[in-house]
Amino acid sequence: MSGQANLKVRLYVILLVAISLIVEPGLQARLQTVAPQRTGHLFPPENLGLLESPDRAAWQKPDQIMDALGVADGSKAADIGAGAGWFTIQLARRVGPNGVVYAEDVQRQMLEAIRRRVSREGLQNVQAVFGTDTEPNLPKGALDAILMVDVYSEVEQPVTFLRNLAVALKPNGRIGIVNFKPGQGGPGPSSNANEGARVDSAAVETDARAAGLRLLARENLPFQYLIVLGK
């Protein structure tokens, strides 16, 4: 390389360094003003209306699900990732005034929506519970049934979460996990548009075994599957 060409390269490098010294502080200032964003796939509260289709009971089969979990009058049950409380209400009506339903969610907006709904329905047997990514904060050894409907894909540490759910079960208690079948149509999320929103049942069963749980039953629903687990 000639001396003149070498001089041009050096000048170019010096110019780049000078530009970076000017731009970088401004970039850092902008970054510091941006609030940290959650990277999970939580359902947005502003879209709760999408969960309330008038035909939901027809295709989700809540009675079949609750029968498989042994939910009856006087049962103590939990609705995990309860959202706006559609299934919470189903459970509350089934367990009656002698039972209790814990409506758990990690978003306070959801819990507020549930409290309003329960008040409108005049139900006295529902308790809203604020959980975390790994801890549902349920009473230990107290529950007959725990239900997770269409929220499994939102759990970042499923094995840990399942272990903590099991702690809340009575000895013969059951955990029910409902998810949309991969690749199927119907009212559920699009497999292409919502990566990971549909979870294969084999993956859930693998997580369950790692969490020390047993597969008790499988139920086939129109667009979903139900896996029933126990200790």
N, C-alpha and C positions, 0 to 999 in steps of 0.2 A: 504494500500500500504506500502511495506517495505521501510526502510530508504534508501536502496541502489537503489530501483526502483524510489523513489522520487528524488533522486539525479540525476539519468539518465534523467528524464523528465526535470528537471531544466536546465541541461546542453544542452539538445536538443533545448529548448526555447531560451537560450542564443545564441546558434549557429545560429538559424534562424534570430534573430535580427541582429547579426553581418553581416550575408550575405546580408540582406536587406539594411543595411547602405552602403555596398559596391556597390551593384547593382543599387540602386535607383537613385543616382546622375547621373550615366551613362545613365539610362533610361530617366531621365528628359532632359538631354542634347540632346538625339536623338529626343525626342518629340518636343523640341523647334526649331529644324531645319526643321521640316515638315511643309510645307505651308498648311493653312486651306483649306479644300475642300468644295465645294458647295454640299449640300445634295439634291438639287432638281433633276428633271428628264428632264433637258433641252436636246434638240436634239443636238448631237455633230456636230460641223461644218465640221469635216473631213468626215462625212457621207452624205453630201448634195447630192451627186450623186444618192443616193437611192430615192430621191424625184423627180427625173427627168425622170421617165420611159416614153417611147415614147407613151404609150397608156393611160397616165394619164387623158387626156381630155375626152377620151371615157368613162371611168368609174367614173370620178369625176363630170362630167356635169357642167362645169363652167358657161355656158350660163343659164342653169336652175337656178343655185344659184344666179347669178346676176339679173335675171329676178324677182326672189322672193324678192330680196332686193330693186327692183326699180332702179337699177343702170342704168343710161342713159347718153346720151351725155351732158356734162357740169356738171355732178354730182361731189360732193366732197366725197371721200370715203377713208377708211383706211383698210389696211391689217395688222392684229395684229399677231405677231409672224411670220413675213413674210419669214423667212428663206433665201433661195437663190432668192426669188422673183418670183417664178413661177406664183402665183396668182396675184401678184402685176402687172405683165405684162398684164394679162388678164383684170384686172380692168383699167389699163392705156389706153389700146386700146379701151375699151368700153366708157370711159368718154371723150376721145378725147382731143384735145388741149385746149378746153375751160374748162375742168375739172381738178381736181387734185387728186392724190392718195398719202396718207401718208403711207409709208412702215415702220412699227414699229417693233422693236425687242430689246431684252435685251442683246444680244450678238453682240459686235462690229464687229466680224468677219462676221456675217450675213449681217450687213449693208454694209460692204465693198464689199461683193459679189453682193449685190443688185446694188450698185453704178456702179460697172463694167458692170453688165448686162444691166442696163438702158442706159449706155453710148453706148454699142454695138448696142442696139436696136434703138438708136437715139431719145429716148423719152425725152421730156422736162417737163413733167407734173407729175413727181414723186419726192417726198421729203422723204429722209430717216430720221427716228425719233428714237432716243435712249430712250427706256422706262425703267421702273423698275418693280419689282415684283408686285407692287400695282398700279402704276401710268403710264398710256400709254403716257402721255405728248402730248395729242392732243389738238388742238384749241377748246375752249369751244363754244358750241352751233353752230358749223359750218358744221357738217357732215350730209350728206344724208344717208350714209350707212357705217357700220363698220362690217368687216368680220373676224372671227376667224376660221381657217381651221386646224384641227388636232393638236391644241395646248392647248385645254382646260385642259387636264390632267397635264400640266406643270405649271398651275397657282396655287400658294400655298394658296392664299386667294381669291377664286373666287367671293364671294359676294362683297367684297370691290372693286375688279377689275371691276366687272360689273357695280357697282355704278359709278365708275370713267369713264367708257366708256359712260354711259348714259349722263354724263355732256357734252360730246363732240357732242351729237346729236342735230340736229334741232328738233323742236317740233314734226314733223312727220317722223323723221329719224328712221332707222331700224338697229338692230344688228342681224347678222346671225352667228350662231354657227354650225359648221360642225364637226362631230366626226364619227369614225368608230363604227359600231354597235357591242355591246358586243357579243362574241361567234361566230361571223361570220368569214368566210374565206376571200379570196380575197387578194388584195395587201397590206392590212394594217398590223399593228404589231400583233404578236401572243399574244393571251390572256394569255397564260401560261408564255411565256418568258418575257413579258413586263407588270408586275403587275401595274394595274391602267391606262395603256395606252389607253384602251377603256372605255369610260364613258357612263353609261346608260343615256338615254335622260331624265328619270324622275329625276335624280340627278341635271341635268342642269336646268330643269324647277323649281325645288325646290329652287335652288340658285337664279334664276331670280326673283322669287316672293319675296324672302328675300331682294333682291336689289331694290325692288319697280318697277320691269318691268312687262309688260304684254306679254302673249303669243299671237302672231298675226297669226302665221301659222306654219305648219309642212310640210316638204317635204321629200319624200322617195327617196333615191339615191341607186344605185346598191349595194354598200357595206357600205353606210353611211346614216346618217340622217342629215337634216337641220332643225334647230329651228330658227324661226324668232321672234325677241322680239322688243317691243317698249315701250315708256314711258307710 
